Each structure stands twice: as C-alpha cells, then as structure tokens.
C-alpha cells in the first residue's frame, strides 16, 4: 500500500504567483472559503465579482473555475495568444499548474474557484502506480456538469458549516480527483476497482480509532493513514465493508454517542452534542433529527429512545 504520510497536505487558499510573490487570485475577499476547514489537497473559494481584469499570474496549483451565474464575454491572454469566449452558467476552466495568463471579464459573475495539489491526483491512482505528478489538459471554455456538481456540493458543505468537519469535503475532493484522472489527464488513468472491502484487522483498527476520537475532527487522510492506504482507496473499501461512506459512518457513531450522553441528566443537551463531536448546537440538532427522527430534547424526554435504539450503529463484525 502507498504510504499516507504525505497525504494530508493542506492547500490554504486559491493562490497565484505575480512578480515573484504568491498572493490571492483575486484581491477581493471570497464570500466563502475552505481555508478555515483546512481541507487536504484542495482549496475552494466562492466569489461574486464585477467586470474586472485579473492581471498576469501563474497558477501555483492545478486550477478549476466554474461560473455559477453571469452571462458575459471574456478574453484570455496566454502563450502569446488572445482567446475570446462567452461565459454562461456552467462555463468551466481546467488549468494545469504553471499556466500563465491574464483574463478580462466584461461583466459581473458569480463563480467557484478551486486549487488542487498534485498529491490529491496522485493519491487517486492505483496503489501500484509509482507516478509522482499528474498533468491535466488545459481547457478555457468547457461545460462539464459533473465538475460543477462536485464543486457545488463542496460549496454547500462549507455553507452549512461542514458539520462532519473536513471529512465530507475531502471525500468529495477525492471523487473529483478520480474524475479528473479519467477525463482530463494528459495521460488518462482509469483507477483500479478493488472489491471485497478492507481486511478485517484493518477495518477494526479504523473503527477503534474513530470511536476513540469521535469528539475530534477526523480528516479522511488521517483515517486512511490508520488503514495504511491512500484516501481514495480507503474510502471505497471502507464503504464496501460497512455499507456507508466514512463521513456517514462517523456521523452515525456521533449520533449514537450523543444518545448515550443525553441519557445522563448531568449533561445538558448542548454538552451532549459537543461531547459527541458536533461542532455547534445547530449542527447537532439538524443531524440528530435527520437520523433519529426526533430532536435531541425530545429524545431526552424519552419519546424516541426505545425506537431509536433499534437503529444504533454496530461495528461491522458484531453481527
């Protein structure tokens, strides 16, 4: 298995190099950013900007850009050429790192931008591959609903406050990496499909780690390191073993722990949620009601305890 020691590499922001300095792509602050969440291998930002010129810059990471709203003309100056296009909702850029350009936008746009570190793509390869870098093909006027959907899901997770912590955003980023490998790598890669799930001892090691650290943020890369494999293959094999994606399994274990805490009259409802690893009371209430069908306070009153106990999450080897 490939070592995961370098898999948790944080990309803090969507940045470019101008005149020898690394700085933000846009000088206006983003409406939304993954920076506080410290996702591994990817940064995502949402912007709403007027007509503008984004002066000459070099992309220091692989770059994705999707227009969410706006219908404008734009010019791209790159490699001694001037390219002219019309942007609409869904217009997408895919730019390999090292791309140098200036872009000129004739009107306002609402957009998502993402920076992708090479390690994210490398970690989505077959475990037996030995490549250290993946080069993406360059696209300036692409429409790809799959890329738009994944970036929008990542944006939605950020907007909701990332109730599972980093894990869900990183899972989406890994799915995006697999898709980019298949469709937009200079040398296309079709990741291997592993079947049969995690070996029993690896699965138990990961489950035990999750249960011991439920109150903490649990990055996908950390769980993959515990299993001794890359994040992409860990997520797929974990799903095969448990029937749930890692972020769903962690949520359910947190709900189970919250039920235990709610039975303790010495703890408040808010304390029960925080003890179980929920980041704030609103996340706790929303997730608990979704999975249990009743509010945490309603559960404490006894109205839902008997029925909800029937659905408690059990370790996959306990049946």
ABEGO torsion letter per residue (X at the ends): XBBAAAABBBBABBBBBBGGBBBBABABBBABBAAAAGBBGBBBBBBBBBBBBBBBBBBABBBBBBBABEBBBBBBBBGGBBBBBBBBBGBBBBBBBGBBBBBBBABBBBBBBBBBBAAAAAAABBAABABABBBBBBBABBBBAAAAAAAAAAAAAAAAGGAAEAAAAAAAAAAAAAAAAAAABABBBBBBBBBGEBBAAAAAAAAAAAAAAAABBBBAAAAAAAAGBBAAAAAAAAAAAAGBBAAAAAAAAAAAAAAAAAABAABBAAAAAAAAGBABAAAAAAAAAAAAGBBAAAAAAGAAAAAAAAABBBBAAAX
